Amino acid sequence: MLVLSRKRLESVAVGGASDSDRMLKVTILDIQGGRVKLGFELANEIPVHRWEVWERLQERDLADRSS
C-alpha cells in the first residue's frame, strides 16, 4: 500500500503516463473532524464506488455467474 500525505486542495494522479492513457485525479476537498472529502476526476465511462458498494457489486456478479 502506498501512503501519501496531502493537504486540502492538493491532489494525487494515478495512471495517465501519456496523453492516450486514462488518468484518475483525486483531490482533497475538505478535512473536518477526522473526515476527508475527496473529489475524483476521470473518464465518464469509468465507475467510482465506495468500497462497500464495490464489494456488494462483486458478490452480485459472482452470484449471477454461478447461476
Phi, psi and omega in degrees: 000131174271129179243124180236147173259134179222149175259171178306134179071009171268156187232167172228138176250139178237126180077199176069040181294334175227171183299334182274347180277149175285146181225141174248127175246125179245125182241135174282113182270323183199151175225119179215128173052043178081005178247140180244131176259123183251145172245135182244130174238121179196174180300143182300331184280357179260117181286150175233128182227150166296152185304316183294329176289316179301318178298317178297319179296320178295317179297318179296317179297320178296317178296319179297321179289333181283336184267000000 
